Amino acid sequence: MKVLLVGSGGREHALAWKLSMAPRLEELHAAPGNPGIANLGRCHPVHAEDGEGLLALAGSLEADLVVVGPEAPLVAGVADELRHAGVPVFGPSAGAARIEGSKSFAKELMRDAGVPTAELLPIGRPPCVIKADGLAAGKGVFICKDQPALDLALDAARVFGDSIVIEELLEGEEISVLALCDGAQAVALPAVQDFKRAEDGDRGPNTGGMGSYSPLASFGAAEIEELLDAIHRPVIAELAARGTPFVGTLFAGVMLTDDGPRVLEFNCRFGDPETQSLLPRLEGDLLGALAAAASGHLSDSDLAVAENAAVTVVLSAGEYPAGVDVGSPIDGIESAQETGALVFHAGTALKGDRLVTNGGRILNVTATGDTVTDARERAYSACERISFPGMRYRKDIAGLAHV
């Protein structure tokens, strides 16, 4: 199979790494890709949201499958443009991707599907949560425990658009539950936990994610299936009934409250950096599973979960999420890889032959082990070998895990 992977971040590098192992892979292409992906396949200078450009590229490559990584092109309808031209796509239509593109739409959908979620509030009154209604790259959620925080949040959320959603503040442990979907069926992936705040101890502003780990203590296959029955499958059925079947990865952010699980948000794609901790735990043919989902035959897929654990640590620019770093030299990746860790490129570029920074989240360091503790130690050992000016990372990723 010839595969075109859309995107340029750490999630896409992880997908390229896993897809490159597929027995049926003939050619791997990426648009636009990054220097890490370029070591696995051929990168093309086509923007992820350029539907016409991607369609032309897929045609010229005679691509058998297009895998869309980021949310923005999905919400913009890139998958529709490709499908309408007969190109198989793993990724939802614009209609189905509204589940991430609009928080208010997701709320209405969950209500109709009978899915438990945080209650909407008519006005902002602490404690509460303020959310930008549209896409915000993980940075549009603000927890408001007092009035000053609420005042700041209302101004900050409107940077992403005029429309906001106000919800009750839920307490509990937050987990990410992802499922591959073919429009009618859903196959669960392992549960994973990510770390959204910029600083140790879950302090600082929300980010796109500073690290992740899997598995979670006391949250195995049976518990995940219960969540899929309560959350994912009703939503998939509701979307199908509305004429917008969901084909792709349906990702639920779930709060495990004392009153049971509640959905915080839905995403319409693989998580970032959740994917970097999920894929090293998957056994079997990921390409076959994605192709089966795209063709509506997910039951034909063959994926198993290994007994190992994985931990991912994000290395970011010093000013992230407020700022980015561009053009600083990066050293030590080969040394980190010599430890057995995987280093996924998230915000990098080549300046001549020199690898340099090119974003907010620069690299993702993932390690596996028999337990989360083992994987965590290996990940941080590898992180210590990498350097670039201003490099910053949380020191407490998976620190409280007991697996």
C-alpha positions as CSV (number, residue, x, y, z in Angstrom):
1,M,0.0,0.0,0.0
2,K,1.0,3.6,-0.7
3,V,0.2,5.8,2.3
4,L,0.0,9.6,2.5
5,L,0.3,10.9,6.1
6,V,-1.0,14.4,6.6
7,G,0.7,16.5,9.4
8,S,4.0,17.6,10.7
9,G,4.1,17.0,14.5
10,G,5.2,14.5,17.1
11,R,1.9,12.5,16.7
12,E,2.5,12.2,12.9
13,H,6.1,11.1,13.5
14,A,4.9,8.4,15.8
15,L,2.3,7.3,13.3
16,A,5.0,7.2,10.6
17,W,7.2,5.1,12.8
18,K,4.5,2.6,13.4
19,L,3.2,2.6,9.8
20,S,6.7,2.0,8.5
21,M,6.6,-1.4,10.2
22,A,3.5,-2.6,8.3
23,P,4.1,-5.6,6.2
24,R,1.9,-4.2,3.4
25,L,3.5,-0.8,3.2
26,E,5.0,-0.1,-0.2
27,E,5.6,3.6,0.1
28,L,5.2,6.2,2.9
29,H,4.7,9.8,2.1
30,A,4.0,12.8,4.3
31,A,2.6,16.3,3.8
32,P,4.3,18.4,4.9
33,G,6.1,16.0,7.4
34,N,9.2,16.9,9.4
35,P,12.9,15.9,9.6
36,G,12.1,12.9,11.7
37,I,9.4,11.7,9.3
38,A,11.8,12.3,6.4
39,N,14.0,9.4,7.8
40,L,11.0,7.0,7.3
41,G,9.4,8.2,4.1
42,R,9.3,11.1,1.6
43,C,8.0,14.5,2.6
44,H,6.2,16.9,0.3
45,P,5.8,20.7,0.8
46,V,2.0,20.6,0.9
47,H,0.2,22.2,3.8
48,A,-2.0,20.0,5.9
49,E,-5.1,22.2,5.3
50,D,-4.6,22.5,1.6
51,G,-7.3,20.2,0.4
52,E,-6.7,20.8,-3.3
53,G,-3.0,20.3,-2.9
54,L,-3.4,17.1,-1.0
55,L,-5.9,15.8,-3.5
56,A,-3.4,16.5,-6.3
57,L,-0.6,14.9,-4.3
58,A,-2.6,11.8,-3.5
59,G,-3.5,11.4,-7.1
60,S,0.1,11.8,-8.3
61,L,1.3,9.2,-5.8
62,E,-1.7,6.9,-6.5
63,A,-2.1,6.7,-2.7
64,D,-4.1,3.8,-1.4
65,L,-4.8,5.5,1.9
66,V,-4.6,9.0,3.3
67,V,-4.2,9.3,7.1
68,V,-5.0,12.8,8.5
69,G,-3.3,13.5,11.7
70,P,-4.2,17.0,13.0
71,E,-7.7,18.3,13.8
72,A,-7.6,21.6,11.8
73,P,-7.7,20.0,8.3
74,L,-10.4,17.6,9.5
75,V,-12.6,20.3,10.8
76,A,-11.9,22.3,7.5
77,G,-13.2,19.3,5.4
78,V,-10.0,18.0,3.9
79,A,-11.2,14.4,4.3
80,D,-14.5,15.2,2.5
81,E,-12.5,16.6,-0.5
82,L,-10.4,13.5,-0.7
83,R,-13.3,11.1,-0.3
84,H,-15.5,12.8,-2.9
85,A,-12.7,12.1,-5.4
86,G,-12.6,8.5,-4.4
87,V,-9.5,8.5,-2.2
88,P,-9.7,6.3,0.9
89,V,-9.2,8.4,4.0
90,F,-8.7,7.6,7.7
91,G,-10.2,10.7,9.3
92,P,-13.8,12.0,9.8
93,S,-15.8,14.3,7.6
94,A,-16.2,17.9,8.5
95,G,-19.7,17.1,9.8
96,A,-18.4,14.4,12.2
97,A,-15.3,16.5,13.1
98,R,-17.6,19.2,14.5
99,I,-17.4,17.1,17.7
100,E,-14.0,18.7,18.2
101,G,-14.5,21.9,16.2
102,S,-17.4,23.1,18.3
103,K,-17.8,22.5,22.0
104,S,-21.4,23.6,21.9
105,F,-22.2,21.1,19.1
106,A,-20.5,18.3,21.1
107,K,-22.6,19.2,24.2
108,E,-25.8,19.0,22.1
109,L,-24.7,15.7,20.5
110,M,-23.9,14.1,23.9
111,R,-27.3,15.2,25.2
112,D,-29.1,13.6,22.3
113,A,-26.9,10.4,22.6
114,G,-27.4,10.2,26.4
115,V,-23.7,10.5,27.2
116,P,-22.8,11.8,30.7
117,T,-20.9,15.0,30.6
118,A,-20.2,18.2,32.7
119,E,-23.3,20.4,33.1
120,L,-23.6,23.6,31.1
121,L,-23.9,26.7,33.2
122,P,-25.9,29.8,32.1
123,I,-23.4,32.3,33.5
124,G,-19.8,32.2,34.8
125,R,-19.6,31.9,38.5
126,P,-16.6,30.3,40.3
127,P,-15.9,27.5,40.5
128,C,-16.4,26.7,36.8
129,V,-14.6,26.0,33.6
130,I,-14.4,28.4,30.6
131,K,-13.8,26.9,27.2
132,A,-13.3,28.5,23.8
133,D,-16.0,27.0,21.6
134,G,-13.7,26.4,18.6
135,L,-10.3,24.9,18.0
136,A,-7.6,26.2,20.3
137,A,-4.8,23.6,20.1
138,G,-5.4,22.5,23.7
139,K,-5.0,26.0,25.1
140,G,-8.6,27.1,25.2
141,V,-9.7,25.6,28.6
142,F,-9.5,27.7,31.7
143,I,-10.2,26.4,35.3
144,C,-11.7,29.1,37.4
145,K,-11.7,28.6,41.1
146,D,-12.1,32.3,42.1
147,Q,-13.4,35.5,40.5
148,P,-10.0,36.9,39.4
149,A,-9.3,33.6,37.6
150,L,-12.7,33.8,35.9
151,D,-12.1,37.4,34.8
152,L,-8.8,36.5,33.2
153,A,-10.3,33.4,31.6
154,L,-13.1,35.3,29.9
155,D,-10.6,37.6,28.2
156,A,-8.2,34.8,27.4
157,A,-10.9,32.5,25.9
158,R,-12.2,35.2,23.6
159,V,-8.7,35.3,21.9
160,F,-9.9,32.1,20.2
161,G,-13.2,33.6,19.1
162,D,-16.3,35.2,20.5
163,S,-18.2,32.0,21.4
164,I,-17.5,30.3,24.8
165,V,-18.9,27.4,26.8
166,I,-19.2,27.6,30.6
167,E,-19.3,24.3,32.5
168,E,-19.4,23.0,36.0
169,L,-15.9,22.2,37.5
170,L,-15.6,18.4,37.9
171,E,-13.2,16.8,40.3
172,G,-11.5,13.4,39.8
173,E,-8.8,11.7,37.7
174,E,-8.8,12.6,34.0
175,I,-8.0,9.9,31.4
176,S,-7.9,9.7,27.6
177,V,-9.9,6.9,25.9
178,L,-9.4,6.5,22.2
179,A,-11.2,4.2,19.8
180,L,-10.7,3.4,16.1
181,C,-14.1,3.8,14.3
182,D,-15.4,2.8,10.9
183,G,-18.7,4.7,11.0
184,A,-20.5,2.0,12.9
185,Q,-18.1,0.0,15.0
186,A,-15.5,1.1,17.6
187,V,-12.3,-0.8,18.6
188,A,-10.7,0.5,21.9
189,L,-7.0,1.5,22.2
190,P,-5.3,1.3,25.6
191,A,-6.2,4.0,28.2
192,V,-3.6,6.8,28.5
193,Q,-3.2,9.8,30.7
194,D,-1.7,13.1,29.5
195,F,-0.4,16.1,31.4
196,K,-1.8,19.4,30.1
197,R,-0.4,22.0,32.4
198,A,3.0,23.6,31.5
199,E,4.6,23.2,34.9
200,D,5.3,20.5,37.5
201,G,2.5,19.8,39.9
202,D,-0.1,20.6,37.3
203,R,0.5,24.3,37.6
204,G,0.7,26.9,34.9
205,P,-1.3,27.4,31.7
206,N,-2.9,24.6,29.6
207,T,-0.8,23.4,26.7
208,G,-1.2,21.0,23.9
209,G,0.3,18.4,26.3
210,M,3.6,18.0,28.1
211,G,3.7,14.2,28.4
212,S,1.7,11.0,28.7
213,Y,1.8,7.4,29.9
214,S,0.1,4.1,29.5
215,P,-1.3,1.8,31.0
216,L,-3.2,3.2,33.9
217,A,-3.5,1.4,37.2
218,S,-6.8,-0.5,37.6
219,F,-8.0,0.5,34.2
220,G,-7.7,-2.5,31.8
221,A,-9.5,-3.7,28.8
222,A,-12.8,-4.5,30.6
223,E,-13.1,-1.0,32.1
224,I,-12.3,0.6,28.7
225,E,-15.0,-1.5,27.0
226,E,-17.5,-0.2,29.6
227,L,-16.5,3.4,28.7
228,L,-16.9,2.7,25.0
229,D,-20.4,1.3,25.6
230,A,-21.3,4.3,27.7
231,I,-19.6,7.1,25.6
232,H,-18.1,6.2,22.2
233,R,-20.7,3.8,20.8
234,P,-23.8,6.0,21.6
235,V,-22.0,9.0,20.0
236,I,-21.1,7.0,16.9
237,A,-24.7,5.8,16.6
238,E,-26.0,9.4,16.9
239,L,-23.6,10.7,14.3
240,A,-24.5,7.9,11.9
241,A,-28.2,8.6,12.4
242,R,-27.6,12.3,11.5
243,G,-25.9,11.2,8.2
244,T,-22.4,12.0,9.4
245,P,-20.8,8.7,10.2
246,F,-17.5,9.0,12.2
247,V,-14.5,7.3,10.4
248,G,-11.3,7.8,12.3
249,T,-10.1,8.1,15.9
250,L,-12.7,9.2,18.4
251,F,-10.9,10.5,21.5
252,A,-12.8,11.2,24.7
253,G,-11.3,13.1,27.5
254,V,-13.0,11.6,30.6
255,M,-13.1,12.6,34.2
256,L,-13.6,9.7,36.6
257,T,-15.8,11.4,39.3
258,D,-17.3,10.0,42.4
259,D,-20.6,10.0,40.5
260,G,-19.2,8.0,37.6
261,P,-17.4,9.0,34.4
262,R,-18.1,12.3,32.7
263,V,-16.9,13.4,29.3
264,L,-14.9,16.6,29.4
265,E,-14.4,16.9,25.6
266,F,-14.2,15.0,22.4
267,N,-11.4,15.1,19.9
268,C,-11.7,13.8,16.3
269,R,-8.2,12.4,15.9
270,F,-5.3,10.7,17.6
271,G,-4.1,12.6,20.7
272,D,-0.8,14.4,20.9
273,P,1.2,13.3,23.0
274,E,-1.1,10.4,23.9
275,T,-0.3,8.6,20.6
276,Q,3.4,8.6,21.3
277,S,2.7,6.4,24.4
278,L,0.0,4.3,22.8
279,L,1.6,3.1,19.6
280,P,4.7,1.5,21.2
281,R,2.2,-0.7,23.1
282,L,0.3,-1.9,20.1
283,E,1.1,-5.2,18.4
284,G,-0.2,-6.1,15.0
285,D,-0.8,-4.2,11.8
286,L,-1.8,-0.6,12.5
287,L,-1.9,0.2,8.7
288,G,-4.3,-2.8,8.2
289,A,-6.5,-1.5,11.0
290,L,-6.6,2.1,9.7
291,A,-7.3,0.8,6.1
292,A,-10.1,-1.5,7.5
293,A,-11.7,1.5,9.3
294,A,-11.5,3.6,6.2
295,S,-13.3,1.0,4.2
296,G,-16.0,0.3,6.8
297,H,-14.7,-3.1,7.8
298,L,-13.0,-2.5,11.2
299,S,-13.9,-6.1,12.3
300,D,-11.2,-7.3,9.9
301,S,-8.4,-5.5,11.8
302,D,-5.9,-7.4,14.0
303,L,-4.5,-5.3,16.8
304,A,-3.4,-6.5,20.2
305,V,-1.9,-4.6,23.2
306,A,1.4,-5.6,24.7
307,E,2.0,-6.1,28.4
308,N,4.6,-3.3,28.5
309,A,4.3,0.3,29.6
310,A,5.3,3.5,27.8
311,V,6.1,7.1,29.0
312,T,6.5,10.2,26.9
313,V,8.1,13.4,27.9
314,V,7.7,16.6,25.8
315,L,10.7,18.8,25.4
316,S,9.5,22.3,24.8
317,A,10.7,25.8,24.1
318,G,11.4,27.9,27.2
319,E,8.5,30.3,26.6
320,Y,5.9,27.6,25.5
321,P,2.9,27.9,25.5
322,A,3.2,31.7,25.3
323,G,6.0,31.6,22.7
324,V,8.0,29.4,20.4
325,D,11.6,28.9,19.5
326,V,12.9,28.9,16.0
327,G,16.4,28.3,14.7
328,S,18.2,27.1,17.9
329,P,20.5,24.1,17.4
330,I,19.5,20.8,18.8
331,D,22.0,18.3,20.1
332,G,22.0,14.8,21.6
333,I,19.2,13.0,19.8
334,E,21.4,10.1,18.6
335,S,22.8,9.8,22.1
336,A,19.2,9.6,23.5
337,Q,18.3,7.0,21.0
338,E,21.3,4.9,22.0
339,T,19.5,4.3,25.3
340,G,16.7,2.6,23.4
341,A,14.3,5.5,23.7
342,L,12.3,6.8,20.7
343,V,12.7,10.5,19.9
344,F,9.8,11.9,17.9
345,H,10.2,15.3,16.1
346,A,7.4,17.7,17.0
347,G,8.7,21.2,16.2
348,T,12.0,20.8,14.3
349,A,13.5,21.9,11.0
350,L,16.7,21.6,9.0
351,K,18.9,24.6,8.5
352,G,21.4,23.3,6.0
353,D,22.4,20.0,7.5
354,R,21.8,21.2,11.1
355,L,18.7,20.2,13.1
356,V,17.1,23.3,14.7
357,T,14.0,24.2,16.7
358,N,10.9,25.2,14.9
359,G,7.9,25.5,17.3
360,G,6.7,25.3,20.9
361,R,6.8,21.6,21.5
362,I,10.1,20.6,20.0
363,L,10.7,16.9,20.7
364,N,8.9,13.9,22.3
365,V,11.0,11.4,24.1
366,T,9.2,8.0,24.6
367,A,10.6,5.0,26.4
368,T,9.1,1.6,27.2
369,G,9.6,-0.8,30.1
370,D,8.0,-3.6,32.0
371,T,6.3,-1.1,34.3
372,V,5.5,2.6,34.1
373,T,8.3,3.2,36.7
374,D,10.8,1.5,34.4
375,A,9.6,3.3,31.3
376,R,9.7,6.6,33.2
377,E,13.3,6.2,34.4
378,R,14.4,5.4,30.8
379,A,12.5,8.3,29.3
380,Y,14.1,10.8,31.7
381,S,17.5,9.3,31.3
382,A,17.2,9.9,27.5
383,C,15.9,13.4,28.0
384,E,19.1,14.3,29.9
385,R,21.1,13.6,26.8
386,I,19.3,16.1,24.6
387,S,19.9,19.9,24.7
388,F,18.9,23.1,23.0
389,P,18.9,26.7,24.3
390,G,16.0,27.2,26.7
391,M,14.9,23.6,26.7
392,R,12.3,22.9,29.3
393,Y,10.3,19.8,30.4
394,R,8.2,18.7,33.3
395,K,10.0,16.4,35.8
396,D,6.8,14.7,37.1
397,I,5.3,12.9,34.1
398,A,3.8,9.6,35.3
399,G,5.4,10.3,38.8
400,L,2.4,9.1,40.7
401,A,1.6,6.1,38.5
402,H,1.7,2.7,40.2
403,V,1.9,0.2,37.3
